[in-house]
Amino acid sequence: MRAWGDGHGELAVEGGVRVPLEIASSYRARTRGLLGRTRVEGALLLTPAASVHTFRMRFPLDIAYLDRHLRVIALHTVPPNRLTAPRLRARHVLEAGAGAMAGWGMRPGVHVRVRVHPDGGRAQPGGSDER
C-alpha cells in the first residue's frame, strides 16, 4: 500500500494531462476533505478511501475510485448531500469539481500517477516521490 503524507503534488493522467493535487491521508485531513470550500483547484486524493460523502458540500463533485495500482475503476458525479456506496476494490478516491475529470480524459481503465512535491508529503530522499 502506498504511504503518502498529507500535502501537495501533481496528478498525471494517462494521456499527458497534469493536474494540481492535494493529498489527504490522515484521518483528520480525509474527514475535513473539501468541507467549507466553494471550489477545488485541481483534485483532492483521499487515501485510503473506498467511499465518500458530500454532506454540507457547496458544489457537486466528480468522484473517481482508484484501485491499488492507481487505475480508475469507477467514475461518478455526485451532488451535495449524498453518500456513495463503498467500492470493493477501491483503495483511493479522487475528488474534483463536477465536469473536470471528463476534460482530463478520466474514464474507467485509465491509469494515473501521483507525484508528491518534495516539501508536501512523504517524498523520497532526493526529490519527488512518483508512483
N, C-alpha and C positions, 0 to 999 in steps of 0.2 A: 504494500500500500504506500502511496506517495505521502511524504511528510512535509507539506508546506506550512509555513507560519502565516499569521495574518500579515498582510502587506499589499504591495502593488507589483504589477508586472505587465505582461503583454500576452494576449491570446492570439495564436496564429491558426487560422482556419485553413484547412486543406484547400488549395487553390490560390493562396498567396495573400489573403486579407489578414491584416493585423489590427487588433483592437485593444485599447487600453483596458486593463483588468485590475479589479480589486479582488483580493483573496481573503476569505473569511473561514478560518479553520478552527478557531477557538469557539467554545460553547457560546461565550458572550457575543462575539462578532457574528456568528451564524444566527443567533437569536435576534440581534439587532437588525441584521440584513439591510434592507432598503427602507425600513420604517422611518417616517418623518421626512423623507425626501420627496421632491417633486419631479425628479428625473434621475437617470444614471448615466454617467459618462462611460461609454463602452459597456463592460459587463462585470458582473459580480459572480465569483466562483464560490459556492458553498461546499466545503469538503470536511469531513464526509457528510453526505446527504443523499437521501433517496426520495424525498418529497418536500414540498414547500407549502406555505400558506400565504395568502395575500390580504389577511385581515388588517384593517387600518392602513392599507396602501392607498396612495393617492392617484395611481395610474396603472393601466394594465401592463402585464409583463409577458415577454416571450420567455419560456422555460425550456431548457434543453437538459435532458438527463444523459449523463455520460457513464460508460462502463469503466472498469478498472484500466482499460487501455486508452481511455480518453476518446472513445468512439461514441458518436451520438446514437442513442438507442430510441429516443422519442423526443418530439417537439410539441409544445402546446402554447397557445396564447391564453393567458388567464386573467380575467377581470379582477378588480379589487373584491375583497371579502369572500374568497374561496379557499378551499383546502384541496390539494391534489392528492391522489392516491399514491402510495409508495410504489416505485418501480422495482421489481425484483432484482435485476442485475445492476441497477444504478448505484454508483459509488460517489458521484459528484453531481451537482446541479449548477448550471449556468443561468443567470437571470440578466435580462436586458429589457429596455423599453420595447413595447409592442411594435412589431414590424421590423425591428433592427436585424434580427437574425436572418430573415429572408434576404436582406440586402448583402449579408456576409456570405451567402451561399450555404447556410446551415441546413441540413436535412439528415434524416436517419442514414447511418452508414458513414458519414463524414468524420474524419479524424481531425482532432485539434491538438495543438501543443501549448503548453504553458511555459512562459519564460519569466522567471522571477527577477525583479530588479535587484541588483546587489545589495541595496540598502533597504529593501522592502520585503522581508520574509527570510526564510532559512536558505539563503543562497549557498551553494557550494563554494569552498575556497577558490579564489582565482577568477571570480566573475559571476556570471549569471548561471542559474540552475534551470536548464531546459529539459522538459520531459514531454 
